[in-house]
Amino acid sequence: AGIRQVTEKQWYQRRVRGSHIARSFSQSRQLGRVDRAKEALSKTGSSVLSGIFMTKLIGISVLAFAKSQIFEIYYFKMYVCIVALGMLHGLVFLPVFLTFFGPARNTEPLSSS
């Protein structure tokens, strides 16, 4: 009785982490692309950043103190580099790219689902 049913569309929208900034950008009602990118970063940027730090960086920080060189080099350093590149891509490159090549402003009303 207390369990909320989630449709497949809602589940997919919640699980696709890489598209938060792009989705906020496309749903923004601001006039210019720069304003839409600013709004997308202000609405979802902090959530994306905290998700990166909570799930990725804190989770693998244990590997930094590993005595084995294999864990330290191949797991910790490589994974940190991959996460940092992904973070720069999602929080810097993607908004800049959208300001130049993003879609036109969304003028249709958003659905309630």
C-alpha positions as CSV (number, residue, x, y, z in Angstrom):
1,A,0.0,0.0,0.0
2,G,2.9,2.4,0.8
3,I,4.9,1.4,-2.3
4,R,4.8,3.9,-5.1
5,Q,4.6,2.4,-8.6
6,V,7.1,3.8,-11.0
7,T,6.4,3.6,-14.7
8,E,9.2,2.5,-17.1
9,K,9.6,6.1,-18.4
10,Q,10.0,7.5,-14.9
11,W,12.5,4.8,-14.0
12,Y,14.5,5.5,-17.2
13,Q,14.5,9.3,-16.5
14,R,15.8,8.8,-13.0
15,R,18.5,6.3,-14.0
16,V,20.1,8.0,-16.9
17,R,22.7,10.1,-15.1
18,G,24.7,11.4,-18.0
19,S,21.8,13.4,-19.5
20,H,20.8,15.6,-16.5
21,I,22.4,18.7,-17.8
22,A,21.2,18.2,-21.4
23,R,17.7,17.4,-20.2
24,S,17.6,20.6,-18.1
25,F,18.9,22.6,-21.0
26,S,16.3,21.2,-23.4
27,Q,13.4,21.9,-20.9
28,S,14.5,25.4,-20.0
29,R,12.2,28.3,-20.9
30,Q,15.0,30.9,-21.0
31,L,15.4,32.7,-24.3
32,G,19.1,32.5,-25.0
33,R,21.3,29.4,-25.1
34,V,23.7,30.9,-22.6
35,D,20.9,31.6,-20.2
36,R,19.6,28.1,-20.7
37,A,23.0,26.6,-20.0
38,K,23.3,28.7,-16.8
39,E,19.9,27.5,-15.6
40,A,20.7,23.9,-16.4
41,L,23.9,24.1,-14.4
42,S,22.2,25.9,-11.5
43,K,19.4,23.4,-11.3
44,T,21.2,20.1,-11.8
45,G,25.0,20.9,-11.6
46,S,25.2,20.5,-7.9
47,S,23.3,17.2,-7.9
48,V,25.6,15.9,-10.6
49,L,28.7,17.1,-8.8
50,S,27.6,15.6,-5.4
51,G,26.7,12.3,-7.1
52,I,30.2,12.2,-8.6
53,F,31.8,12.8,-5.2
54,M,29.6,10.6,-3.2
55,T,29.6,7.5,-5.4
56,K,32.8,7.7,-7.2
57,L,35.6,9.6,-5.5
58,I,34.7,8.7,-1.9
59,G,34.1,5.1,-2.9
60,I,37.5,4.6,-4.5
61,S,39.5,6.7,-2.0
62,V,40.2,3.5,-0.1
63,L,42.3,2.4,-3.0
64,A,44.6,5.4,-2.6
65,F,46.0,3.8,0.6
66,A,46.5,0.3,-0.9
67,K,49.9,-1.2,-0.3
68,S,49.8,-3.0,-3.6
69,Q,51.1,-1.0,-6.6
70,I,48.6,-2.6,-8.9
71,F,45.7,-1.3,-6.9
72,E,47.3,2.2,-6.5
73,I,48.2,2.7,-10.2
74,Y,45.8,0.7,-12.2
75,Y,42.7,1.0,-10.2
76,F,42.9,4.2,-8.2
77,K,44.9,6.6,-10.5
78,M,43.2,5.4,-13.7
79,Y,39.8,5.5,-12.2
80,V,40.3,9.0,-10.8
81,C,41.5,10.2,-14.2
82,I,38.4,8.7,-15.9
83,V,36.0,10.2,-13.4
84,A,37.7,13.6,-13.6
85,L,37.5,13.6,-17.4
86,G,33.8,12.6,-17.2
87,M,33.2,15.4,-14.7
88,L,34.9,18.0,-16.9
89,H,32.9,16.7,-19.9
90,G,29.6,16.8,-18.1
91,L,30.0,20.1,-16.2
92,V,32.2,22.1,-18.6
93,F,32.4,20.8,-22.1
94,L,28.7,19.8,-22.5
95,P,27.2,23.2,-21.4
96,V,29.7,25.1,-23.6
97,F,28.9,22.8,-26.5
98,L,25.1,23.3,-25.9
99,T,25.5,27.1,-25.9
100,F,26.9,26.9,-29.4
101,F,25.1,23.9,-31.0
102,G,22.1,23.3,-28.6
103,P,18.6,22.8,-29.8
104,A,16.2,25.7,-30.1
105,R,14.1,26.8,-27.1
106,N,11.3,24.4,-26.1
107,T,8.0,26.2,-26.7
108,E,5.6,23.3,-26.1
109,P,4.1,22.7,-22.7
110,L,5.8,20.0,-20.6
111,S,3.7,16.9,-19.9
112,S,2.7,16.2,-16.3
113,S,4.1,12.7,-16.3
